[in-house]
Every structure is written in C-alpha cells, then in structure tokens.
Amino acid sequence: MTSISITESRSKLSVTALLLPEKAPENAAFLIAYLATPRVVPGIHAMWTGPEISCPVPSADLEGEAYAKPLPAENATLTPQPGDIALSYVPPRIWGGNPNAIFDIGLYYGQGARLLFPIGWLAGSVVAQVRTDQRDQFAAACGIIRRNGACDITFSLVEA
C-alpha cells in the first residue's frame, strides 16, 4: 500500500499518511504523480479553515505537467477530521482572479476544521489519513508550526 511520508525538521513533524485510492482515485493519482520525486512544499497555518497546515503546491511544479488537471471532489468533506490529508482544487481565476489553478494539500490536525474560504464553501477530497498511532505527534508538531510560522514540509511516497 502506498503512503506519504510528511516531515518538517523544526517541529519534528514525521508521520506517515495512508493514501486512499479506492475512495479518491483521481486525487490519489495526482499525489502519486506529483510525489514521484520527493517535494518540498511551503507550509503555513491556515487563516480561515481552523486547525490546518496549508501546503499550496507551487505553480512552478504544475506548469506543463499532465497531472495538473482539474480534480473532482472525491471522498469529499467540508469538515475535515483530525489526521485527514485533504486535497483542495480551485480552478483558475476563482480566487482573487489568480490565473493559475490552486492545488492545496491540507494537513488537518484538530477538531473544528471547516472548508469555508472567502470564496465560499469548497469541498476538499480526503485523499489520505495519518496513521492513528501517529496523530498525537502530528497534532503536537502542527501546533509548533502554528507558533513558529511558515516552514518547508517534505512529502515523499513510501510503501507501507
């Protein structure tokens, strides 16, 4: 089974999230293609969605790539639960006229998360879940990221 390793050094974040290709096939395929090479993605605590570390995929990583196509809502949620890794897709020009599509990897670590943005409610696709036995460490590390500010999060594929 394919999983995602998620790490960040300052917070000591180091967890494994199990992909859910049977529930979110196109979204999982996006992550598998994107993470064919380990990626360092900027992360910052979300402003509107509550207990989330938001990791927007850099536009430069998407330009000309076959995987950078519109994604459907699969295994959709408006209220991610602790341990959920949700992929949110925003089409071009929807958010502030940005000409690029937005692909955001959301790391949800606590209760009370909601996918309500200035553009309205936006269903995200729960594409992976942090292993149950790692969720306390996940929440603690995300809390440190919240206090420290912006960081770089490394994502890589692993076989579980």
Stockholm file with secondary structure:
# STOCKHOLM 1.0

chainA/1-160         MTSISITESRSKLSVTALLLPEKAPENAAFLIAYLATPRVVPGIHAMWTGPEISCPVPSADLEGEAYAKPLPAENATLTPQPGDIALSYVPPRIWGGNPNAIFDIGLYYGQGARLLFPIGWLAGSVVAQVRTDQRDQFAAACGIIRRNGACDITFSLVEA
#=GR chainA/1-160 SS CEEEEEEETTTTEEEEEEECTTTSHHHHHHHHHHTTSCEEEEEEECSSSSSEEEEECCGGGTTTCTTCSCCCCCSEESSCCTTEEEEEEECTTSSTTCSSCEEEEEEECSTTCCCEETTEECCEEEEEEECGGGHHHHHHHHHHHHHHCCEEEEEEEEEC
#=GC SS_cons         CEEEEEEETTTTEEEEEEECTTTSHHHHHHHHHHTTSCEEEEEEECSSSSSEEEEECCGGGTTTCTTCSCCCCCSEESSCCTTEEEEEEECTTSSTTCSSCEEEEEEECSTTCCCEETTEECCEEEEEEECGGGHHHHHHHHHHHHHHCCEEEEEEEEEC
//
